[in-house]
Each structure stands twice: as C-alpha cells, then as structure tokens.
Amino acid sequence: MTATGEPVLSVRGLAKRYGAVQALAGMDLDVHAGEVLAICGDNGAGKSTLIRMVSGADTPSAGEIRLRGKAVRFASPQDALARGVATIYQDLALAPRLAIYQNVFMGAELTRRLGPLRVLDKKTMIEQASGWMAQLGSAVTDARRPVASLSGGQRQSVAIGRALRWNAEVVVMDEPTAALGVKETAQVLDLIRALNGTGKTVLLVSHNMADVVAVAHRVAILKQGRKVIDRPVAGLDADALSHMVMTGRQAA
C-alpha cells in the first residue's frame, strides 16, 4: 500500500511524563487512511503510553494529536470513540453472559416505539450485529449466542463488530493475538485483514513479529519513549523485524 494524502491521524511532539519518568519523548507519527500500521517495541518502549493518549485514556504532557488535520484533545475514550477512534484492548471489555448483539450495542441500544412506550428493538440489533459479523467473515452467524460460548478469536470478532457499529474510522488493536493458539491467531489475522478491507485504518500494537509481517503495511518501532524506525514492512521477515526491535536499527 502507498500512503497518500493527509494523514487520518497524526501526533506531533507528543510527550508524556509520569513524575520523573519520561514515558514518551517528542513523538512524531502519521497514520494514513486505509493502512495497517504496527507499533512495536520492547516493554517500556512507550507503546502503551502512546495508545493511551490516542485512545483518550490519558492526556499528553506536551505535543498534539491531529485527526483529519485538525488538532484534538480527547477528554475520554468515549470522546475519542465519538470522533471515530475506537480502541480494542487485550481484555476486549466484553460481558460474557450477554449475547453477541447485546455486547455490540452495549451503551447504545436501539429502541422502537410500542404505543406510548419505547422498548428495545432486539430484532434490528440482532440483524445488524449479524451483518457486521458476516462482513468480517466470522463463522459466528447467530448474534443471540452468549459471548461466553465463543473462542478467543470469535470474541475478537465481537469486539471488532462493536467498532464497526460505532463507525470508527481508526481502530486501535492492543495485542489482539496475545494468549491465543495458532488456529485462533490465524482467525484474528483474517479479521484484521477483513476490517482493513472495509476501508478502516488499523493501528496494531503487537509483540508478535510474525503477525506484523502477515498483516501490517508499515511498522513504527519505539525505544525508550522515542520512535527510532518508521518504514514499510515489505521486504522484511519476522527475524529481521525482531532484530530491529532489539537493536533499534534498520535491517541490513
């Protein structure tokens, strides 16, 4: 993929300090529409800090975040979501006892008028949730199934379906294949491709270099709170990428 035009999301001089600890220092990063950008780095590199600020969970100490060219300051994750940036954390934040459609529409349930009352429009929510799951190529076709009955990969599809329901333009995925087996990891990678195929921009945080090589167009590598590498993934294999993460230097 070739990045063109104005970035859909960019950060300039982004910094975060926690007391005496400089977690992020002067970060510049552009995320272009329709790309999968991987964020990589060792523990303590600044990945989580960057994601927390982009998602609205934390505020920068300095610098700015721009969305479609305009400076924004997210007051909360809900504020970021309302502006088109959805974050799917490792724990997915799903309610296992509830059905798929209830998780997809949680906090934004659809209603219909029944005489003088408004009641939940379960039929429409089930139909729409099933549609989003089908759009992602998920094998789960019954949106009435409880999330507790789903595999790890299937639960990821529910979390992504919720991002589609909010019509998020940018979807941040934090270690989506962590603790998953080989088969489920392959399912999640297919979900990321399907999500990107709908035109969504994906910001992927991952420790798994094989996953990055499989789905990302570009990789930004952080080290000690700074971006040290920003390049296309094309031409790299997982070993070369791992070496770059460890050394902070471009592969030969």
N, C-alpha and C positions, 0 to 999 in steps of 0.2 A: 504494500500500500504506500502511496505517495501522499504525504501531508501537504495540503494546500489551504490557502486562505487563512483567515483569522482563527486563532485557537478558540475552541469552545470553552476551555478552562485554562487559566494560566496563573502562576504565582510569581511575584517579583519581590526579591529581597526578603522572603518570608523567614522569620526567625522566631524561636521560642526558647525562653529561659525559665527554668524552674529553680529559683533561688540562685545558687552558684553554678548550677548545671546548665550548660548551653546545649539543649537537645537538638536544635536546628539553627543553622547559621547562614543567613543570606541566600536562601534557596530560590533559584530561578527555574521554572519548569513550564513547558507548554504541552497541552493535551489537545490534539486535533480531532475534529469531528469524525466519527466513524472508525477510529483506530482502537486497538487494544494496546495500552501502554503498561508494561510491567514495571513495578517498583521493587528493587531488590537491594539487599544489603545484609550484613551480619546483625546480630542482636545489638541494639544500642546505636544503630546507624542513623536512626531518625525516621524510619518508615512509619511507625505508629503515630508519632507526633505529627508528621505531615498529614496523614489520613484523618486524624482527629480534627485538625483545623479545616481541611477541605470539607469534612462532613458536618461541620458546625458544632462538634462536641467540645471544642476548645478554641480560644481566641489567640491570634498571633501576638507576640511581644513587639514585633515590627514587621514591616512589609505589607503587601496587599494580595488579595485574591481577586481575580477578574473572571467574570462569567460572561461569555459572548462579548468581550471587550469592555465591559463595564465593571468598575470596582464594586465589590460586595463585601458585606460583613455579616456573616451568618450568626444569628442570635442563638440558634439551637439546631439540632439535627432536623427537627420538624421544619424549621425555616429553610434549611438547605434543600430538604425534600420538596417543599412548596415551590422552590425556584428551579427544580429539575435535577438535583444531585441526590441520588439515593445510595446509601451505604449498607452493604450486607456484611455483617461481622461474622466471625468464626462461629459464634454460638447461634446464629441465624435469628434469634429472638422470636421463635415460633411458639405457639401454645399447643403442645402435643395432643391434649384432649379434645381440641376443637377440630372441625373439619377443614379441609383444604380451603374451601371458599370463604370460611369464616376468618381464616388467617390472612388470606389475600385482601379481604375488605376490612380487616380489623381497624377500628377507629374511623372508618369512612363507609359505614354500612349504607346500602341503598334501601330506600323505603318507597312505599306506594300508598296511595290513599284508599282507605276502605271505609266508605261512609264518612263520618266526621273524624275518623281516626287515621293515623299513619302507622302502617305495620311494615315489618321487614320484607323486602322483596327478595325472598330466597331464590325464587326461580331465575330471576335475572342474574343474581350474583353467582349462582351455580353455573349458568350458561357462559357468562363472561370469564369466570375463573377457568372453566374447562377449555375455553377458546385460547386463553393465554398459555395454558399448559401444552395444548396442541401446537401452538405457534413455536414453542421451544422444542418440539419433537419429543416431549416427555411421554413415557409409556403409561403414565397415570392418566386415565381418562375419566374417572369418576371423582368429581370435585367434592363429593359428600364424604369421601373417606377421611377418617381421622388421621392427623399427621403422625400420631404415634405408630401407625401401621406402616409407615414409609421407611425406606432405606435412607442412608445419609445422602446419597446422590439425588434421590427423589425429593428429599426435604430442601435441597438447594434449589430445585426447580420451583418449589412453592415460594421460596424467598425471592427468586428472580421474577416469578409471576407477580408478586406484590409490587416490585419495582415497575413492571410494565403497567400495572393498574394505575400507578401514580404518574405514568407517562414520563418517567425520568429520562432526561437526555444523557446524563452521565451516571454510570453505575460503578460504584467502588466496591470491589470484592476483596475482602481481607482473608487471606489464606484459605480459599474455598475448598482445597483438597486435603487439608490437614486431617490426619487420623482416618483417612479413607483408604480402602483397599484398592487394588489395581483396577478391578471392574468398575467400582464406583467413581474412581478418579477419571477414568475414561468417559463415564457418563457426564461428569461435571465439565470436563473439557469440551464435550459436544454441546453442552448447554451454553457455555461461553461463546462458542462459535455461532450458535443459533441466535443468541442475544445480540451479538455483534452484527449478525446477518440481518437483523431487523432495523439496523441503522444506528443502534445505540453505541455510545462511546464507553469503553470499559477501562477502568484503572484497576489493575490486578496487582495485589501485594502477594508475593509468594517466595518461599524458601526453596521451592522445588524447581530446579533449573530445567528439568525435562518438560515440565508443564509450561514454563515460559517459552521455551523454544517451540513447543507444539502450537501455541495459540497467539502469542504476542507479535505485534508488528515492530515494536520498539521497546527498548529497555533503558531505564534510568537507574543507575547504581549509586547508592548513598554510602558514605563512610564518615563516621564521626560527625554527623549532622550536616554534611555537605554533599552536594551532587558532584561525583567525580567522573562519571561516564554517562553519556546520553547518545545512543546510537541505534540503528536498525538491528533487528535480531537476525535478519537474513545473513546467511553465511556462517552463523555460529552454531556450535553444538553445545550440549549441556556441560561437557567438561570445560570447554573454553570459557563459557559463561561463569562457571563456578570459580575458575582461576581469576577471572576479572573481579568477581565479588570479593575474593580473598585478598587480592593484591591492590585493587583499586586502579589497575592499569589495563589499557586496551590489550586484547589478544594480538599476538604477533601475526 
